Amino acid sequence: MANIIEMPKLSDTMTVGTLAKWLKKEGDVVKSGDMLAEVETDKATMELECFFDGTLLKIFSPAGSQVALGAPLCAVGKPGEKVVIPAAAPIAVPAAPRSAAPKQETPAPVHAASPAPVAAQPAVAPTAPVALGDRLKISPLAKKLASEKGIDSSLIKGTGPHGRIIREDILAAEKSSSAKAGPAAKSGGNASFAGGAVGSKGPIQEERAVAVSTLRGIIAKRLIESKTAIPHFYLDIEIDAEPLLALREQLNQGLEKAGVKLSVNDFILKGSAEALRRVPDVNASWEGSHVRYHGAAHVSFAVALPDGLITPVVKDAHDKSIFQISTEAKSLGKLAKDKKLKPDQFTGGTFCVSNLGMMGIPKFYAIINPPNAAILGVGATVAKPVVKNGRIVVGQTLTLTLSADHRVVDGAVGAQFLAALKVILESPALLLV
């Protein structure tokens, strides 16, 4: 009897996977270790490995299908061998077909209790209709390419399986210039917005409901669990950022030919790891009947994605130089944006850093990422009057906010951690030792 390959669990929060692309076709000879398909999870796009030698006899789930965990994907065996799907196996969840949405003369109001959030997306052209509640089907590579080339992918009609937008569609749209996005005004960092002219009339966007993506659904569930189950408390501290900014500039100028370009966030990641070494009680997790204190500082950092965020982890940050952390963080950040992180690259963090300073936010209160006991919110560097040596001068300040789990971390411990971090970041040369 043929061997049945089922949808594996490729991430800790995965409940379904999307068959992005089959790399083999029925009738192909395959062997153990071959990659059969590309599967999109809630966190990344990963390859499906074959564990048998033989022939790909049958594909049960076509490209574009959403498949439940444990559902049969394909069968591998000897040519002519009988293929039997286990009766108890879960069935595949087909991708929702596109259907015409009923027109509304008057836009329906959006209520706070609406089960599906309204996402800000460009209006859809008649050539590529997207129904209410439908999700734009686009491969991760095509999405990345569209973003780089400033192309509005919602205006493109996909030619891939089940209308999926693929790389070739983006390249064709670029040549025809039919889906170029309008000029975008940068608000800082990677965030941007496309707005109409001041004083323009009419609706700001098409009224519609958009189906919640797998990633957004997982994020929503975890945030509710975090805010309802974890007793948060918040502490913030203001640091003198001038020494850090000066050292960063010196290092970047002096090591430019070596390709070194340190960011403020690199210093924060390294500084957090060193502060955890000095106040290790923050490097802990609540596990119900006991508190687990971690021996290594695995520092994660938040990366924004089009439909949510993910937290890649710099493992053993306490034992790495700031240059190693910078290189690793840049590599992990790129993999995150391309949805190519492996499970071990975004799990196992013991402390998290979330930075909105690059977007101009002076201070914010982040939600704890379980099972961590704390998360650090990093604000923008602000020029303001400060007192130095008894005189009022123009200074550069940075506000750091610690959100902590009061079941694990007491206020005094949180204050000690921020005080240690302040000393480290105001004497940043210590991070190079």
Backbone torsions as a table, in degrees:
resi	resn	phi	psi	omega
1	MET	NA	142.2	-177.2
2	ALA	-66.0	153.9	176.9
3	ASN	-86.4	131.8	179.5
4	ILE	-97.9	126.7	175.5
5	ILE	-99.7	124.5	-175.5
6	GLU	-106.5	164.8	177.5
7	MET	-66.4	114.7	-179.8
8	PRO	-83.9	165.5	175.0
9	LYS	-87.5	106.5	-173.7
10	LEU	-97.4	-5.8	173.9
11	SER	-150.1	162.8	-174.5
12	ASP	-67.8	-22.5	-177.0
13	THR	-110.4	6.7	-174.9
14	MET	-72.8	133.5	173.7
15	THR	-119.9	-29.6	174.5
16	VAL	-138.6	160.0	175.3
17	GLY	-130.5	150.5	178.3
18	THR	-104.3	123.2	177.0
19	LEU	-72.0	94.5	-176.3
20	ALA	-70.4	-42.0	-174.0
21	LYS	-163.7	135.7	171.7
22	TRP	-87.7	129.7	179.4
23	LEU	-92.8	-14.6	176.1
24	LYS	-125.2	159.3	177.6
25	LYS	-122.2	163.7	-179.4
26	GLU	-57.6	134.2	-178.9
27	GLY	98.5	-13.9	179.1
28	ASP	-72.3	142.1	174.1
29	VAL	-81.1	129.1	-178.0
30	VAL	-127.9	159.7	176.7
31	LYS	-136.8	164.5	-179.1
32	SER	-59.6	130.4	-178.1
33	GLY	102.6	-16.3	176.7
34	ASP	-69.0	149.5	175.7
35	MET	-92.7	123.3	-175.1
36	LEU	-91.8	-36.4	-173.4
37	ALA	-159.0	167.7	172.2
38	GLU	-106.9	129.8	-177.1
39	VAL	-120.3	127.2	175.3
40	GLU	-90.5	123.8	173.8
41	THR	-103.1	-171.8	177.6
42	ASP	-72.1	-11.9	-175.5
43	LYS	-118.4	-32.1	-171.5
44	ALA	-160.1	170.3	172.2
45	THR	-102.9	120.6	-173.9
46	MET	-127.4	160.3	-179.0
47	GLU	-94.3	142.6	179.5
48	LEU	-93.5	120.5	-175.4
49	GLU	-92.9	143.1	175.2
50	CYS	-88.9	140.2	-179.3
51	PHE	-115.7	11.8	-177.4
52	PHE	-134.7	155.0	171.5
53	ASP	-97.0	139.1	178.5
54	GLY	154.6	-148.7	-179.4
55	THR	-118.2	139.4	175.3
56	LEU	-73.7	99.8	-172.6
57	LEU	-80.2	-40.3	-172.9
58	LYS	-151.4	135.5	172.5
59	ILE	-106.6	119.6	-176.7
60	PHE	-89.2	-29.2	-174.7
61	SER	-119.2	115.7	-178.6
62	PRO	-72.7	161.5	176.8
63	ALA	-57.5	138.2	-178.4
64	GLY	97.7	-11.5	-179.0
65	SER	-78.8	146.2	169.2
66	GLN	-94.1	126.8	-172.4
67	VAL	-121.7	129.9	179.9
68	ALA	-71.0	154.6	176.6
69	LEU	-57.4	133.9	178.3
70	GLY	84.3	-4.9	179.6
71	ALA	-77.2	146.1	-178.0
72	PRO	-68.6	135.3	178.6
73	LEU	-104.7	-45.2	-178.0
74	CYS	-161.2	171.6	179.4
75	ALA	-125.4	136.6	178.7
76	VAL	-124.2	131.5	179.2
77	GLY	-170.6	-157.4	178.5
78	LYS	-86.5	148.2	178.7
79	PRO	-53.6	130.3	179.6
80	GLY	84.7	-3.9	-179.4
81	GLU	-69.6	145.5	-178.3
82	LYS	-70.4	135.7	179.1
83	VAL	-106.7	119.1	179.6
84	VAL	-124.5	121.9	177.3
85	ILE	-85.0	128.4	178.3
86	PRO	-56.0	132.7	-175.8
87	ALA	-62.5	-31.5	-175.3
88	ALA	-85.4	-4.9	-175.9
89	ALA	-70.2	141.1	176.9
90	PRO	-64.0	152.7	-179.3
91	ILE	-95.6	159.8	-179.5
92	ALA	-70.2	149.5	176.8
93	VAL	-102.1	105.4	-177.0
94	PRO	-67.2	149.9	177.1
95	ALA	-64.0	141.1	-177.3
96	ALA	-62.8	128.0	179.3
97	PRO	-70.3	151.7	176.9
98	ARG	-77.7	136.2	178.7
99	SER	-138.7	153.7	-177.8
100	ALA	-68.6	135.6	-179.5
101	ALA	-90.3	139.8	177.6
102	PRO	-65.4	138.4	179.9
103	LYS	-77.3	145.0	178.0
104	GLN	-120.6	126.3	179.1
105	GLU	-69.4	-38.6	179.8
106	THR	-117.5	125.5	180.0
107	PRO	-57.4	133.8	178.8
108	ALA	-75.8	140.9	179.5
109	PRO	-67.5	151.3	177.4
110	VAL	-98.2	122.4	-178.0
111	HIS	-99.5	150.8	-179.1
112	ALA	-62.0	-28.4	-177.4
113	ALA	-90.4	8.4	-179.8
114	SER	-58.2	133.5	-176.1
115	PRO	-70.3	-19.5	180.0
116	ALA	-124.4	122.9	-179.3
117	PRO	-67.1	149.3	177.3
118	VAL	-89.6	117.1	-178.4
119	ALA	-92.0	144.3	179.4
120	ALA	-81.8	104.1	178.4
121	GLN	-131.7	154.1	-179.6
122	PRO	-63.9	155.9	177.1
123	ALA	-61.4	150.2	-174.6
124	VAL	-96.4	134.3	179.3
125	ALA	-75.9	154.3	-178.7
126	PRO	-60.3	-24.5	-176.9
127	THR	-75.3	-16.3	-178.8
128	ALA	-139.4	71.4	-175.1
129	PRO	-67.1	138.2	174.6
130	VAL	-120.2	117.8	-174.4
131	ALA	-72.9	159.3	175.2
132	LEU	-59.3	136.1	178.9
133	GLY	81.2	-2.6	-178.8
134	ASP	-93.7	152.5	-180.0
135	ARG	-108.6	136.1	179.5
136	LEU	-61.0	125.4	-179.6
137	LYS	-92.8	113.0	-178.7
138	ILE	-151.0	137.5	179.6
139	SER	-71.6	153.7	179.5
140	PRO	-56.8	-40.0	179.7
141	LEU	-65.1	-42.2	179.3
142	ALA	-65.3	-38.9	179.0
143	LYS	-63.0	-43.4	179.4
144	LYS	-64.8	-43.2	-178.8
145	LEU	-64.4	-40.6	179.4
146	ALA	-63.8	-40.2	179.1
147	SER	-64.8	-42.7	-179.0
148	GLU	-65.5	-35.4	-175.1
149	LYS	-95.9	2.6	178.3
150	GLY	67.2	37.5	-177.3
151	ILE	-106.0	132.6	178.8
152	ASP	-81.2	101.4	-174.7
153	SER	-67.2	-19.6	179.4
154	SER	-72.3	-11.8	178.4
155	LEU	-93.1	2.4	-173.8
156	ILE	-106.0	137.9	175.4
157	LYS	-92.2	118.2	-176.0
158	GLY	-72.7	144.5	178.0
159	THR	-110.8	1.9	178.9
160	GLY	-80.2	-174.3	179.5
161	PRO	-56.7	130.9	178.9
162	HIS	58.1	34.2	177.5
163	GLY	77.2	14.6	-178.3
164	ARG	-68.8	136.6	177.4
165	ILE	-80.7	126.1	-178.2
166	ILE	-118.9	177.2	-175.5
167	ARG	-55.2	-43.4	-177.6
168	GLU	-62.2	-32.2	178.7
169	ASP	-66.7	-39.0	179.0
170	ILE	-66.8	-43.7	-179.9
171	LEU	-64.3	-37.9	178.1
172	ALA	-66.5	-39.8	179.2
173	ALA	-65.8	-34.6	178.7
174	GLU	-64.5	-41.0	179.9
175	LYS	-67.0	-38.5	-178.1
176	SER	-83.6	-14.2	-178.2
177	SER	57.4	26.0	-176.4
178	SER	-86.3	-12.8	-176.4
179	ALA	-129.1	26.9	178.1
180	LYS	-67.2	132.1	177.9
181	ALA	-73.1	151.6	178.5
182	GLY	-69.7	168.3	-179.3
183	PRO	-58.0	135.5	-179.4
184	ALA	-110.2	139.5	178.1
185	ALA	-96.8	124.7	-178.7
186	LYS	-75.4	133.6	177.4
187	SER	-105.8	0.6	-180.0
188	GLY	121.0	144.8	-179.9
189	GLY	62.2	-136.6	-179.6
190	ASN	-97.4	-0.1	-177.8
191	ALA	-82.6	140.5	177.7
192	SER	-147.5	163.5	177.1
193	PHE	-145.2	148.6	177.0
194	ALA	-111.2	111.9	-175.6
195	GLY	-119.1	162.0	177.4
196	GLY	-81.8	174.7	-179.6
197	ALA	-68.3	150.7	178.0
198	VAL	-61.1	131.3	179.2
199	GLY	87.2	-0.3	-179.8
200	SER	-69.7	151.6	-175.9
201	LYS	-104.3	168.9	176.6
202	GLY	95.5	174.9	-177.8
203	PRO	-66.2	151.2	-178.9
204	ILE	-77.9	-19.7	177.5
205	GLN	-167.1	170.8	177.7
206	GLU	-70.2	133.1	176.9
207	GLU	-75.5	122.0	-177.5
208	ARG	-163.6	164.3	173.3
209	ALA	-112.5	137.2	-177.5
210	VAL	-118.1	130.4	-179.5
211	ALA	-59.6	140.0	179.5
212	VAL	-71.0	128.0	178.8
213	SER	-71.4	163.8	178.1
214	THR	-58.0	-45.6	-179.1
215	LEU	-62.7	-46.7	-179.2
216	ARG	-64.1	-36.8	178.4
217	GLY	-64.6	-41.9	178.3
218	ILE	-65.3	-42.8	179.0
219	ILE	-60.5	-44.7	-179.6
220	ALA	-59.8	-44.4	-179.2
221	LYS	-63.1	-44.5	-177.1
222	ARG	-70.0	-35.4	179.2
223	LEU	-67.4	-40.0	177.6
224	ILE	-63.3	-44.4	178.6
225	GLU	-61.2	-41.6	-178.1
226	SER	-65.2	-48.7	-175.3
227	LYS	-74.0	-26.9	-178.5
228	THR	-91.4	-28.5	-175.8
229	ALA	-99.4	-23.5	-176.0
230	ILE	-106.2	122.5	177.2
231	PRO	-76.7	95.0	-178.8
232	HIS	-73.2	146.0	161.6
233	PHE	-139.0	158.4	-169.3
234	TYR	-128.6	137.8	175.5
235	LEU	-133.5	138.4	174.5
236	ASP	-130.2	156.1	-178.6
237	ILE	-143.5	145.1	-179.9
238	GLU	-104.9	131.1	-179.5
239	ILE	-117.2	156.9	174.1
240	ASP	-82.0	110.6	-174.5
241	ALA	-88.9	-4.6	-175.5
242	GLU	-60.7	-46.1	178.7
243	PRO	-59.9	-40.8	-179.6
244	LEU	-64.5	-46.5	-179.0
245	LEU	-64.6	-38.2	-179.9
246	ALA	-66.8	-45.1	179.9
247	LEU	-64.8	-41.8	178.7
248	ARG	-59.3	-44.6	-179.9
249	GLU	-63.1	-43.7	179.5
250	GLN	-61.2	-45.7	-179.2
251	LEU	-65.3	-44.5	-178.5
252	ASN	-65.3	-38.4	178.3
253	GLN	-70.2	-43.5	-177.2
254	GLY	-71.3	-28.0	-176.5
255	LEU	-111.8	17.9	-177.4
256	GLU	-59.3	-41.5	-178.6
257	LYS	-66.6	-22.3	178.0
258	ALA	-86.7	0.6	178.5
259	GLY	80.5	16.9	-179.2
260	VAL	-87.2	130.0	175.3
261	LYS	-144.8	94.3	-178.6
262	LEU	-80.9	143.2	175.4
263	SER	-106.4	164.1	175.0
264	VAL	-58.7	-37.3	-178.5
265	ASN	-64.4	-31.6	176.1
266	ASP	-61.1	-42.5	178.0
267	PHE	-65.2	-39.3	179.8
268	ILE	-64.0	-43.7	179.9
269	LEU	-61.7	-48.0	179.1
270	LYS	-66.2	-42.5	178.7
271	GLY	-61.4	-38.5	179.2
272	SER	-64.3	-41.9	179.0
273	ALA	-62.3	-40.6	179.3
274	GLU	-70.1	-36.4	176.9
275	ALA	-66.4	-35.1	176.2
276	LEU	-66.4	-31.3	175.9
277	ARG	-65.6	-38.6	-178.7
278	ARG	-78.9	-33.0	178.9
279	VAL	-127.4	74.6	-172.5
280	PRO	-68.3	-14.4	-179.5
281	ASP	-64.2	-18.7	178.4
282	VAL	-79.6	-21.6	-178.8
283	ASN	-86.6	70.0	-171.1
284	ALA	-148.1	170.6	179.3
285	SER	-141.0	144.3	175.4
286	TRP	-84.6	126.1	-179.8
287	GLU	-126.0	36.4	175.0
288	GLY	79.6	-85.7	-177.1
289	SER	-85.2	-8.6	178.2
290	HIS	-155.4	165.8	176.4
291	VAL	-108.0	129.3	179.3
292	ARG	-97.3	123.0	176.7
293	TYR	-99.9	121.4	-172.8
294	HIS	-87.0	137.6	-178.3
295	GLY	-82.5	-14.4	-179.8
296	ALA	-125.0	147.0	177.7
297	ALA	-94.7	98.2	175.5
298	HIS	-97.0	98.9	-171.3
299	VAL	-95.5	119.5	177.6
300	SER	-98.1	162.9	179.0
301	PHE	-142.2	143.4	-175.3
302	ALA	-78.9	133.6	176.2
303	VAL	-122.3	124.1	-179.3
304	ALA	-77.3	133.2	174.9
305	LEU	-116.5	164.9	-178.9
306	PRO	-55.3	-33.3	-178.3
307	ASP	-121.2	28.5	177.8
308	GLY	156.0	-148.3	176.8
309	LEU	-149.6	164.5	180.0
310	ILE	-142.8	155.7	-175.7
311	THR	-122.2	88.9	174.1
312	PRO	-62.7	154.6	-174.3
313	VAL	-118.7	128.3	169.5
314	VAL	-89.8	103.6	-176.4
315	LYS	-72.4	143.4	176.8
316	ASP	52.2	45.6	-178.2
317	ALA	-62.5	-26.0	-179.3
318	HIS	-67.9	-21.1	-178.7
319	ASP	-104.9	7.3	-177.3
320	LYS	-112.4	149.0	177.4
321	SER	-75.7	164.5	179.2
322	ILE	-64.0	-29.1	178.6
323	PHE	-71.5	-39.5	175.6
324	GLN	-65.1	-42.6	179.1
325	ILE	-63.1	-42.6	-179.9
326	SER	-60.5	-47.3	-179.5
327	THR	-63.0	-45.0	-178.3
328	GLU	-67.3	-40.7	-179.3
329	ALA	-64.0	-40.5	178.9
330	LYS	-64.6	-42.2	179.3
331	SER	-65.0	-45.7	179.3
332	LEU	-64.5	-39.4	179.2
333	GLY	-61.4	-41.2	179.2
334	LYS	-67.3	-43.8	177.4
335	LEU	-60.4	-38.6	179.8
336	ALA	-63.1	-45.3	-178.7
337	LYS	-67.7	-29.2	177.2
338	ASP	-87.5	0.5	-178.0
339	LYS	56.6	44.3	-179.4
340	LYS	-120.5	15.2	177.2
341	LEU	-67.6	140.9	172.5
342	LYS	-86.3	154.3	-177.0
343	PRO	-50.6	-39.3	-178.1
344	ASP	-73.4	-6.9	179.2
345	GLN	-92.1	-11.8	177.9
346	PHE	-128.6	14.9	175.9
347	THR	-125.6	160.2	175.8
348	GLY	90.6	7.4	177.9
349	GLY	-67.9	147.2	178.8
350	THR	-112.6	-10.8	179.8
351	PHE	-157.7	147.7	-174.6
352	CYS	-128.8	146.5	175.7
353	VAL	-121.1	129.4	176.5
354	SER	-123.0	121.1	-173.2
355	ASN	-116.1	112.5	173.5
356	LEU	-110.9	5.4	179.3
357	GLY	-60.9	-34.6	179.9
358	MET	-65.3	-14.3	178.0
359	MET	-103.5	9.7	174.9
360	GLY	87.8	7.1	-179.9
361	ILE	-82.0	119.3	-176.1
362	PRO	-72.1	-31.3	-177.4
363	LYS	-163.6	142.6	176.9
364	PHE	-155.6	165.4	-176.3
365	TYR	-115.1	103.4	-177.0
366	ALA	-77.4	154.2	176.9
367	ILE	-91.3	134.5	-176.2
368	ILE	-61.2	139.4	179.3
369	ASN	-98.7	97.3	-177.8
370	PRO	-58.5	147.1	6.6
371	PRO	-90.8	14.7	178.6
372	ASN	-60.3	153.3	177.3
373	ALA	-94.0	-7.4	-177.6
374	ALA	-160.4	158.2	174.8
375	ILE	-142.5	143.0	-178.3
376	LEU	-106.0	123.2	174.8
377	GLY	-95.1	125.8	-176.7
378	VAL	-108.8	122.3	-179.7
379	GLY	-93.7	-174.5	-178.6
380	ALA	-80.4	153.3	171.8
381	THR	-76.2	126.3	-173.7
382	VAL	-121.0	131.0	174.4
383	ALA	-83.6	124.8	-177.1
384	LYS	-156.1	162.1	176.7
385	PRO	-67.5	132.4	176.8
386	VAL	-134.9	161.0	179.0
387	VAL	-99.8	120.5	176.8
388	LYS	-131.4	124.7	-179.6
389	ASN	55.0	37.9	177.4
390	GLY	78.4	5.8	-179.6
391	ARG	-121.9	148.2	176.6
392	ILE	-86.6	120.3	-179.7
393	VAL	-133.7	169.7	176.3
394	VAL	-82.2	124.3	-179.9
395	GLY	-122.7	171.5	175.6
396	GLN	-115.7	116.0	-177.2
397	THR	-116.6	155.0	-179.9
398	LEU	-138.0	129.4	179.9
399	THR	-101.5	128.9	176.8
400	LEU	-113.9	132.2	-179.0
401	THR	-120.5	124.9	178.6
402	LEU	-99.6	122.5	170.3
403	SER	-100.1	124.1	-173.9
404	ALA	-129.0	151.4	176.7
405	ASP	-85.2	111.4	-174.4
406	HIS	-68.8	-13.2	175.3
407	ARG	-70.7	-25.6	-175.3
408	VAL	-109.9	-44.6	-173.4
409	VAL	-111.8	126.5	174.0
410	ASP	-87.7	163.4	-177.2
411	GLY	-56.6	-40.8	-178.5
412	ALA	-64.9	-38.1	179.2
413	VAL	-67.5	-42.0	177.2
414	GLY	-61.5	-40.4	179.1
415	ALA	-65.7	-38.2	178.0
416	GLN	-64.8	-38.7	178.9
417	PHE	-63.4	-48.0	-179.6
418	LEU	-64.6	-37.0	178.4
419	ALA	-64.1	-41.4	178.2
420	ALA	-65.3	-41.7	179.2
421	LEU	-64.6	-37.2	178.2
422	LYS	-62.8	-45.8	178.9
423	VAL	-60.5	-43.4	-177.7
424	ILE	-64.7	-48.5	-174.6
425	LEU	-75.2	-23.4	176.2
426	GLU	-84.3	-10.1	173.1
427	SER	-127.7	62.5	-168.5
428	PRO	-63.6	-17.5	177.2
429	ALA	-61.6	-22.0	177.6
430	LEU	-62.3	-27.2	-178.1
431	LEU	-73.9	-12.6	-179.3
432	LEU	-94.0	-7.3	-177.2
433	VAL	-79.1	NA	NA
